Amino acid sequence: MADNSDDVRPRTATGIEHWDHEADVVVAGFGVAGAAAAVAAAQAGADVLVLERTGGWGGAAAMSGGFIYMGGGTPLQKACGFDDTVDAMKAFMKAALGPGVDEDKIDAYCEGSVDHYHWLADEIGVPFKESFWGEPGWEPPGDDGLQYTGGENAAPFNATIPPAPRGHVPQMSDKRTGEQGGGYMLMKPLTDTAAALGVRAEYDMRVQTLITDEEGRVVGIAAKRFGKDVTIRARRGVVLATGSFAYNDTMVESYAPRLKGRPAASIEEHDGRAIRMAQALGADLAHMDATEVAFFCDPQLFVRGILVNGRGQRYINEDTYPGRVGQATLIENDNKAYLVIDEAAYEEGLSRPTSSPQLRHQPKWVAETVPELEAEMGLPAGALQATVEVYNRHAAGGEDPLFGKKPEWVRPIGSPVAAVDLRGMTGGFTLGGLRTSVDSEVLHVTGEPIPGLFAAGRCTAGVCAGGYASGASLGDGSFFGRRAGRAAAGA
Ligand SMILES: Cc1cc2nc3c(=O)[nH]c(=O)nc-3n(C[C@H](O)[C@H](O)[C@H](O)COP(=O)(O)OP(=O)(O)OC[C@H]3O[C@@H](n4cnc5c(N)ncnc54)[C@H](O)[C@@H]3O)c2cc1C
């Protein structure tokens, strides 16, 4: 094969004289979706080989915070005193993760969520501590096991859908966010289980293209190892699980341009290759414009003030899931945000525990009055004054009729007053990808499954079509990864 690493066109098996490796199920990528697929395929009796581009297992998942979105009445939810139902979980996910969610996927995900919890906790050995973290924040600073991670208990959802926390975090001490977070304690037991089941792994193996037989069935993978071509035969099926396209600038520019130059919560290996390899076989795509968006400010601070856009106007209830704040800022408000907060509220926020002390930014402007602050910020005269006047008028009665922030967080803004400059403080990863069935078959543009080809994780469009909840990626990656492994094994 010519040394053209950008050539994603499929190869035909007829031209291949020698297979370097062979297995029933071949999995590309040893992150969360790949590990779940490998374990499930091996549990179904298949001989499994995982091909991983880096020198070890883990992917973004091992660096991640570890939230796994599960609910419908898991043992951890019950132990922490929360009632949840499959119906409430479905209603929330359909309302918050759209528009345009795959309803069948969400139904399957919610109906299977308690079983998935048992699989992770009892069969794989992922530890969950029976304690709830209820403070505003991106993650629990300690090893608590459960947190609200989607805005379930905030407007607009809490008015109509019974809220329950669904962010389940594996227990781990000495977390180092971005290096070895709670996600490590998901990946370690998953990969240990894979090894115990006889799953083989080949590292430093960069998957390049798919290999098909004369009928168009996927029967293998072509890869590169230290520049050398390697061929791998899959007797039953191939599972693609190589992550998002957040680090492929061309794809980001084409599909999700607001994210250009700001990839976050992903790794450089997320270059969209699996998506393009499958596209070259006619695979369909979904929700390529959808993005997770992190907002780089400590929620303990911004929940106690008001967030305004470049025109000095509020645009969201500040007590919601910070990822919703990120999306609203980047997508709807031109990536411009300021936190307007009085000194007492700022000091109170600083005194509270957090997992993100690095996101406790100093105010850029400080003034005795809002008109002075507004002038210093360079906002049109009267714009911020009108915003604060309306907010304070209702806050005096503990209400926020504009956005529905809960009374416990609504307090009139006093003096001295400051503004924190949060323009450009967002980053994220892509949520769109290959269109797959509820059994993780990769679908052709005709709607038919591509024989022999399965996929899961962030190279697919999962349960999120637009909105996001923390835990949805490790959640749908592990859930639909399992289904991919089972289906590829022919179980
Ligand atoms: C700091 C941080 C915090 C996060 N917090 C959370 C959280 O709390 N909850 C949550 O749900 N999500 C979280 N995420 C996101 C989540 O980790 C990812 O979205 C998720 O791991 C995606 O799963 P995946 O299996 O698709 O990809 P990964 O877990 O990244 O696995 C993909 C694997 O494929 C490999 N690969 C890539 N290309 C090739 C190739 N050509 N050939 C062979 N192998 C290849 C990669 O090296 C990688 O090992 C976080 C991410 C980060 C970085």
The ligand as an SDF file (V2000), in Angstrom:
LIG
                    3D

 53 58  0  0  0  0  0  0  0  0999 V2000
  -10.3060   16.1210   31.3570 C   0  0  0  0  0  0  0  0  0  0  0  0
  -11.5050   15.4080   30.7790 C   0  0  0  0  0  0  0  0  0  0  0  0
  -12.6580   15.2710   31.5590 C   0  0  0  0  0  0  0  0  0  0  0  0
  -13.7770   14.5840   31.0430 C   0  0  0  0  0  0  0  0  0  0  0  0
  -14.8270   14.3180   31.8750 N   0  0  0  0  0  0  0  0  0  0  0  0
  -15.8290   13.5070   31.4350 C   0  0  0  0  0  0  0  0  0  0  0  0
  -16.8250   13.0330   32.3310 C   0  0  0  0  0  0  0  0  0  0  0  0
  -16.7730   13.2780   33.5520 O   0  0  0  0  0  0  0  0  0  0  0  0
  -17.8240   12.2490   31.8290 N   0  0  0  0  0  0  0  0  0  0  0  0
  -17.9130   11.9460   30.4920 C   0  0  0  0  0  0  0  0  0  0  0  0
  -18.8680   11.2620   30.1020 O   0  0  0  0  0  0  0  0  0  0  0  0
  -16.9560   12.3550   29.6400 N   0  0  0  0  0  0  0  0  0  0  0  0
  -15.9110   13.0970   30.0790 C   0  0  0  0  0  0  0  0  0  0  0  0
  -14.9030   13.4540   29.2180 N   0  0  0  0  0  0  0  0  0  0  0  0
  -15.0350   13.0610   27.7980 C   0  0  0  0  0  0  0  0  0  0  0  0
  -14.7770   11.5640   27.6260 C   0  0  0  0  0  0  0  0  0  0  0  0
  -13.5720   11.1890   28.2780 O   0  0  0  0  0  0  0  0  0  0  0  0
  -14.6920   11.1750   26.1560 C   0  0  0  0  0  0  0  0  0  0  0  0
  -15.6870   11.8120   25.4160 O   0  0  0  0  0  0  0  0  0  0  0  0
  -14.8100    9.6630   26.0320 C   0  0  0  0  0  0  0  0  0  0  0  0
  -13.6770    9.0590   26.6160 O   0  0  0  0  0  0  0  0  0  0  0  0
  -14.9980    9.2340   24.5960 C   0  0  0  0  0  0  0  0  0  0  0  0
  -14.9460    7.8280   24.5450 O   0  0  0  0  0  0  0  0  0  0  0  0
  -14.2960    7.0960   23.2910 P   0  0  0  0  0  0  0  0  0  0  0  0
  -14.1610    5.6660   23.6550 O   0  0  0  0  0  0  0  0  0  0  0  0
  -15.0260    7.4940   22.0820 O   0  0  0  0  0  0  0  0  0  0  0  0
  -12.8450    7.7770   23.1790 O   0  0  0  0  0  0  0  0  0  0  0  0
  -11.5540    7.5400   24.0980 P   0  0  0  0  0  0  0  0  0  0  0  0
  -11.9380    7.1490   25.4660 O   0  0  0  0  0  0  0  0  0  0  0  0
  -10.6480    8.7220   23.9360 O   0  0  0  0  0  0  0  0  0  0  0  0
  -10.8550    6.2970   23.3800 O   0  0  0  0  0  0  0  0  0  0  0  0
  -10.4520    6.3830   22.0300 C   0  0  0  0  0  0  0  0  0  0  0  0
   -9.1450    5.6160   21.8730 C   0  0  0  0  0  0  0  0  0  0  0  0
   -8.8920    5.4240   20.4850 O   0  0  0  0  0  0  0  0  0  0  0  0
   -7.5300    5.6420   20.2320 C   0  0  0  0  0  0  0  0  0  0  0  0
   -7.3420    5.9670   18.8070 N   0  0  0  0  0  0  0  0  0  0  0  0
   -7.6060    7.1290   18.1680 C   0  0  0  0  0  0  0  0  0  0  0  0
   -7.3290    7.0300   16.8520 N   0  0  0  0  0  0  0  0  0  0  0  0
   -6.8890    5.7670   16.6520 C   0  0  0  0  0  0  0  0  0  0  0  0
   -6.4610    5.0600   15.5140 C   0  0  0  0  0  0  0  0  0  0  0  0
   -6.4000    5.6190   14.2810 N   0  0  0  0  0  0  0  0  0  0  0  0
   -6.0770    3.7710   15.6640 N   0  0  0  0  0  0  0  0  0  0  0  0
   -6.1140    3.1650   16.8820 C   0  0  0  0  0  0  0  0  0  0  0  0
   -6.5070    3.8040   18.0040 N   0  0  0  0  0  0  0  0  0  0  0  0
   -6.9010    5.0810   17.8870 C   0  0  0  0  0  0  0  0  0  0  0  0
   -7.1460    6.7480   21.1800 C   0  0  0  0  0  0  0  0  0  0  0  0
   -5.7580    6.8090   21.3920 O   0  0  0  0  0  0  0  0  0  0  0  0
   -7.9420    6.3620   22.4220 C   0  0  0  0  0  0  0  0  0  0  0  0
   -7.2050    5.5080   23.2730 O   0  0  0  0  0  0  0  0  0  0  0  0
  -13.7660   14.1050   29.7000 C   0  0  0  0  0  0  0  0  0  0  0  0
  -12.5920   14.2290   28.9510 C   0  0  0  0  0  0  0  0  0  0  0  0
  -11.4590   14.8330   29.4800 C   0  0  0  0  0  0  0  0  0  0  0  0
  -10.1930   14.8480   28.6600 C   0  0  0  0  0  0  0  0  0  0  0  0
  1  2  1  0
  2  3  1  0
  2 52  2  0
  3  4  2  0
  4  5  1  0
  4 50  1  0
  5  6  2  0
  6  7  1  0
  6 13  1  0
  7  8  2  0
  7  9  1  0
  9 10  1  0
 10 11  2  0
 10 12  1  0
 12 13  2  0
 13 14  1  0
 14 15  1  0
 14 50  1  0
 15 16  1  0
 16 17  1  0
 16 18  1  0
 18 19  1  0
 18 20  1  0
 20 21  1  0
 20 22  1  0
 22 23  1  0
 23 24  1  0
 24 25  2  0
 24 26  1  0
 24 27  1  0
 27 28  1  0
 28 29  2  0
 28 30  1  0
 28 31  1  0
 31 32  1  0
 32 33  1  0
 33 34  1  0
 33 48  1  0
 34 35  1  0
 35 36  1  0
 35 46  1  0
 36 37  1  0
 36 45  1  0
 37 38  2  0
 38 39  1  0
 39 40  1  0
 39 45  2  0
 40 41  1  0
 40 42  2  0
 42 43  1  0
 43 44  2  0
 44 45  1  0
 46 47  1  0
 46 48  1  0
 48 49  1  0
 50 51  2  0
 51 52  1  0
 52 53  1  0
M  END
$$$$
